[in-house]
Amino acid sequence: MLVTRAGNALRLAAVSAVAARAGLAAGMTLADARARCPAVAVRPHDPAADARALDRLVTDMARFSPMVTPDPPDGLILDVTGCAHLFGGEAEMARQVADGAGYTARRALGANAMAARALARHGAQAGDVRALPTSALELPEESLMALRRAGLHTIGDLARRPMPTLAARFGEQAVLRLRQILGETASPIAPHPPEEPVRAAARFAEPVIRTEDALDAIEDLLVQAAATMEARHLGGRRFVATFHRGDGNRRRLSVETGRPVRDPDIVLRLLRERIDTLTDPIDPGFGFDAITLAVPRLEPLAPQQAPLDRDAWAIDGRASELIDRLIVRLGKGNVSRLSPRDTHIPERAQHPVPAGEAAPTHAPSLWPDPAGQPPRPLWLFDPPHVIDVIAGVPDGPPQRFRWQGRLREVRLAEGPERIAAEWWRRERGHLHGEGGLTRDYYRIEDADGRRYWVFRHGLFMEQTHPRWYLHGLFP
């Protein structure tokens, strides 16, 4: 379930089918929901992410009809006039649309947009809109209450009444909604304009034979594409160059970047790297008659101003370019970077992901603030090494320890830094045992100047002899 804050209370914004069967509904307070279902799992509602997902669905549904418009916050309206026969009829097309969305969907077909919308939102795939309840008009609660008090419970009850009388008693908006659902008044939809692709093409009067000449033409195409992307505040993550030979054969080269870019030099350098790594060089045959460039993957890229620390800016840019070049040379799955996880357990706080995969820009950074926590070692042992420790007091730092068969005297010690187990992730809360023990971390230095990160697993009040582990080494 998803929750959102309304005033001083947390309320359910959306519920699953299982939660709905248990009696939970949107708008209910989280306290009431937990009273009915103590084991319910909730997540914060992110309306901005929902809006982005809806925009992506609008783009995907364009393959069924050019007339697609969003119906916020969770709906789509498609005008399938003249399109249904291409997909086996209206019923089959509606099924394909629902399956292609990738979500559990309610679908309906209607004679007009408002009728289809009312049928879908009130659980009827087809049928007469006159059988729908008056709530399908989506009027203010006061108007719906007045309709129920007057004994008007369905759209059909309203349709049998004179329109002037309804307008006088319940307002013009009720009559307008009623006539739109019945199809007596037009309810046109405003189609979502498809995003214009970023493309550029070059045609040659004489066939191009040399690869260098072809790359020079691609550089000009990249400059044209960069100007288009800059005007739209976009950057490319994938660039595809297609070489059209005189005999009709085509050869495609594609490169991807770890972050949105529109600098022609960067993309051209990656294309050269890709050409150098090809086992089958580009064969121009009798020459290339045309070259096209497409940017199929676009992401927002607002104009940026370089900071005063230009050296740091340059280092960051060179690092990104190096990662992209390594991906081109070694393959997308052979270059990884570390991504943070939402946990404070050291060995689980990060995991490798493909380096070309961009981090979500809308999500807050999970990397801890270095200024807000004690220093951590760069290298951790997996699993931590068991060590024998002698401590002055039961809950104090180690005075000497044995690791790899050698006894080491502790000269300096700092700590403890206590890290508790993640009891809230368990179904029944905190459980005793190996997974439920706390850790007391110490940063220690031996007589030879080597620095270690060790921890005591558990407290003396929980265990008679807690075990000690060496988790990492400081440089």
N, C-alpha and C positions, 0 to 999 in steps of 0.2 A: 504494500500500500504506500501511497505518497501522502505526505503531510505538508501543510503550509500554515504559516502563522496568520491568524485573523484576530487583530486586537491583542489581547493578552493570553489568548488560548491557541493551542495547536489543533487544527481541524484536518480531517481527511479530505484530500483533494481528489484522490482516485483510489478505487478498491479493485482487487482482483475478483475473479468469478468465485473462487473459494470463499473469500471474505464476504462477498455479497450473499452467498448461501447461508453464511453464519449470522446474517442479520445486520452487517455493517453497510454503511452507505456514505457517499460523499457528503460533506457538510457536518458530519458527526464529530464531536470533540475526541481527541486522542484518548483522554481519560475514560470516556464512556466506552470507546472501542476496546481499550485494555481491560476494562471491567468485564466485558463480555467474552473477550478472547485474550487471555493474558499472554499467550505465546505469539501474538501477532508481530510480524516483522514490518518495520516502516523504513522509508527512505525520504529525504527531503525532496520536495517538488521543485523542479527547475523549469519554469515556463519558457525561458529563453531557449533551452535545449529542445523543448517540445515544438517551438516555432520553427527552429532550424530543421527538425525532422519532418515537419509538415511541408516545408519548402522543398525538401529533397523528394518527398512523395509526389508533389506536384510535378516535378521534373520527370520522375519515373513514369507517371501516368500519361505523359504526353505520347507514349507509344500506342495508347489506345484511342485517344482523341485529341485533336488540337485545342479543343475547348475545355480546359481544366481550370478550376479556380478553387482556392482554399476556402474552407468554411470553418474558421477558427472557433474553438481551440483544437478541435480533434476531428475535423471532417473534410471531405473533398466532394466537389460536385463536378460531374462530367456530363457534357452534352454529347450523347452518342448517336445523334441523328445522322443517318447515312454511314455509320461506321460498324454497326453491329454485325452486318452480314460478313464482314472480313474475319470475324472471330467465331463463326458458327451460330449466330443468333444472339438476341439480347440476353437470354438466361445464361448461355455459356460465356458470353463476354463478361457479364456481371460476376460470374464465378472466377474467371481469370483475373479480373481486376482485384477482387478480394484476396486471392491467393498471391498475386504479385506484390501486394502491399507489404507482406511480411509481418503483419500484425493480425490479431484477432479482430475481425471487422464485421459490422452489420451493414448489409447492402440492401438497396431497394431500387426498383424501377418505377418511374412515374411519368405522367403525361407532360409534366413541366418540372422545373427545378425545385420549386417550393413543395410540390406534392411528393417528389422523391425524397427530399430532405425530411419531411414530416414522417413519412413511412419508415425511413431508416432509423430515425432517432427514437421512434416509438415501437421498434421491434417488429415491424411488418415488412416482409420482403416484397409483397405485392398485395393487391386488394383495393378496395374502395376507400378513398380517404374520408368518406363520410362516416365511416365506422370509428375513426380515430377520436380520442378524447379531446376536449377543448383545450387541454394543456399543449396540444400540438401547435396552437396559435402562438405560443411563447409570449403571452401578454404578461403585464405585471400581476403580482399575486392578488392585488385588490380586485382587478378586473376578473380574474379567474374565479375568485370567491363569489363575486356578484353573479357570474354566469351559473355557478353551481346552485346558488340560492334561488335563482330563477328557474331551476329545473332543466337547464341546458347543459347536458353532459357530453354530447358528441358534436362533431362537425356537422353531421346530418341534422341534428336538432336546430342548429343555427341556420343551415341552408334553407330550411323550410319557413323561416321567419322573414318578413319584409326587411330589406336592407336599411331603409330609412329609419325604421323602428330600432334596429340594432345599433345604428350609429347614434341615435338620440340617447339610448340607455347606456351603451357600453363604450362609446367613443368611435371615432373614425378609424383609429388604428385597428380595432377588432374587425371592422368590415374590410379594410384593405388586406389584412392577413387572410381572412376567409376567402376573399375573391381570388387572391393569388394562389392559394392551395387548390381551389376549385378550377383554376385555369381561366377564370373570367377576366382577369387582369394579367398583363404580361409581367413576368418576373425574370428579366434577362440576367445572364451572368457575365461578369467581366473576366475573360480568360486571362490566365497568368502568362505574360509574354515570355516566351522561351529565351534563355540567355544566348546571345549571339556568340557563336564559336570564334575563337581567335585562330585565324588562318592567314597564310600568305602563300603566294605562288609566283614562280618565275618561269617564263617560257623563253626558249632560245631560238633565234633565227637559224643558227647553225648548231649541230649537236656538240655537246661539251664532252671532251674525251678525258681530260686530266682531272684527277680527284681534287687537286688544289683549286682548280677553277670552280668546281662544284661547291667546295667549301666556301669560297669567296661569295658565291651566290647565296649560300645558306646564311652567311653573315649579314648580307643585305636583308634577307627575309627576317632574321632575328631582330634587326633594328626596327623593321616595320611592326613586328609583333610586340616588341617592347613599348613602342609608342601607343599602341592600342591598349595594352595592359596598364600602362601608366595613367592613361586617361580614365580608365575604369577602376583604378586603385586595386589592381589584381597582380598576382605573380603566378608564374607557372611552376608546377611540381613535376610535370612530365612533358617532354618535347619529342615529337615524332617527325622525322624528315623522310620523305618518300622520293626516291629517284626513279623517274620514268624513262625507260630506255626506248629507243626508236623501234625495237621489235615488239613492243607491247609489254615486256617484262617489267616488274616493279621490285625495288629493293627498299625495305624500310629499316631505318635506324632509330632507336628510341633511347633516351636517357632520362633518368629521374634525379631529383635533388631532394635533400633532406629538409629544405625549407623553401618557401616561395621565393623565386628570383625572377628578374627580368633583365639582367645584365647580359648582353649578347656575348661578351668575352667569356663569361663563365660557361654558358651553354656550349659555345663553340669549342672550348677546351675539352669539355666532356665528350663531345662528338668525336674529336680527334682521338681521345683515349679509347673510345669504343671501336673506332676503325682500327687502331693499332692492336687491339686484342682479338680481332676477328680471325678465326681460322680460315674462313673463306673470304678473301678480299673482295671488295666491290668491283665487279667486272662491268665496265661501261659498254662493252660490246661495240656497237657502231656509234655510241655516244648517247648522252642524256638529252632528251628533247625538252624536259621540264622537271622542275623540282618543287615540291610543295612542303610546307611546314605547318604543322598543327600543334596546338597546345591543348590536349584533351583534359588535362587536370589543372584546374585553376583554384586559387585560394586568395582570400583578401590580403593585400599588401599595401598598407598606407605609406605615403611618403614619409621618410625618416630623416631626421637631422643628426648628423654625426656629433657625438658628445665632444666635450673639450679634451677628454683623454683619447686622442686619436689612435695612440698605440694600442690600447685595449680594444678599440673598435676594429682595427686592422687585424689583430690576433684572432678575434672571434670570427671575422670573415674568412681568414685563411684556414682556420680549423674546419669550418663548414665546407669550404672548397676541397680540402684534403679528404674529408669523409666521403664526399660525392665521388671523387676520383678513385678512392679505394673501392667503393661500391661498384663502379663501372669496371674496374680491373678484376676484382675478386668475386663479384656476384652479390646480389642483394641479401642473400641469407647468410653470408660469411662475414659480415661486419655488424657488430652490435654496439649498443650503448646502454648505459644503466638508466633505468627509470625508477622513480620513487614509488613506494607503496604506502598506504595509509596504515602504518603500524609503527610502534616504537621498539619492537623486538629487533636488536641489531642485525641478526643474520637474515631477517625477512624484510628489512626496510628498503631493499632495492632488488630489481631483477633485470636481466638482460632482455632487450627488445631490438628488433632490426633498426640499424642506425638511420635508415631512410624513412622510418615512420615518424611523422611529426607529432610532437606532444600536443594535446588539446589546448588551444589557446584560451578557452573559456573556463577551464578548471583551475582552481588555485594550486600553487606549487606545493608539493608535499615534502620538498627538501627542507630539513630543519634549518633554522637560522644559526649559522656558526657562532654568532655573538651571543646566542641565548642558551648554549649548552656547553658542557665540558668538552675538551678535545677528544676525538675518537681516532683510532689507528686507521690507516688506509688499507691494511691487509688484515683479514680475519681468517682464522682457521675454521675449516668446515670438515668434520665437527670440531668443537673446542677440545683441546688436549687436557686430559686429566693430569693434575699435579698433586704432589704431597706437600702440605703446607703446615708450618708451625707458626701459630699466632700467640701473641703475648696474653691477650684476653679473648674469651670465646667469640665476641662480636667485633674484634678489632682487626686491623690490617695484618697481612702476613709479615713475619720477621725473617723467615727463610723458607725456601721452597725447592723441591727437587723436580727437575724437568730434563728429559732426555738423558737420565742417569747421572746428572750432575747437580750437586747442591749449590744453590745460589743464595748469597746473603743480600737482604734487602737494605739499602741505604736510605732511600726516601720513599714515602708512600703518601698518596692523596686519595681521599674518598671518605665514606663510600658514596657511590651514585646508585641509588636503589631503583630498580626497574621491576615493576610488578607484572605478573602474568595477565594476559588478556582474558580475564574471567567473563567479560560482557559478551564475548563471542561464543560462549558456550550456551547450550540450550537451557541448562539449569543453573547458570551462573557459576560462581567460584567452586571449583572442585579441588580437593587436596590430591597430592601426588606429584609426579615429575612435571606435569604440565601446569600445575597450579602454584609452583614455588616462586618466591621472589628471588631476585639476583642483586647482590651487593657488589658493584664493580669498584676496583681500585686501580689507579695508575701508579705503578711502582718502578723503581730504578734500582738495579743491583750494584755491587761494588765495582763492576767493570764499566758502568755507565750505560748499560743496555736497559731499555725501557719496555715495560710489558703492560698488558691490559688483562687483569685477572678478575674473576668473580667467584663469590661464594654462593652456591645454589641452595637456597633455603636458609631459614633462621634456626638458631639453637632451640627456640621454643617449639619449632615444628619438627625438627630432627635432632637426634642425639649427636650425630657426627655428620654435619653437612659436607658435601663434596666441593672441592675447589677445581676450577678450570682456568686454563690459559686460553683466552679468546683471540688475542691479536698482539701484534708487535708494532711499536712506534718506530719511525725511521731514526 
